[in-house]
């Protein structure tokens, strides 16, 4: 059984654990363990998730499969950037699925759920950043219709940045 829902305070510990695990699975080999651990400590805590799910600017969703939290997403409506000449566009800030569920179709379900949220809220498109070495993610986004429209250096630490593609899907 698949459920996609707004996270509650009861989900915070599990959400934080899944968020850390999926970040490491996707980006852990992109920098030193110290850099990755420092980034996680600064950005992936129960307190940070608690504050963000209470912030109306952020739209979080958690994905459950057979009552196990296996992924999550975060979008931000009306978040324009210079590479895209549109105002009413959504940033897909995060979308992660545990690695053992890659290829299961769960990521597509969560992705489509977010697309529908954006459309239902009057958005004209959705954009994201993805690490240029994350070929699986880039292939997924291209298959879903995204185009590369720019680049961005993601600052993982004071000593390390990862080059990212900026990708956009116009509705």
Secondary structure, 3 states (H helix, E strand, C coil): CEEEECCCHHHHHHHHHHHHHHHHHHHHHHCCHHHHHHHHHHHCCHHHHHHHHHCCCCEEEEEEECCEEEEEEEEECCCCCCCCCCCCEEEEEEEEECHHHCCCCHHHHHHHHHHHHHHHCCCCEEEEEEECCCHHHHHHHHHCCCEEEEEEEEEEECCEEEEEEEEEEEC
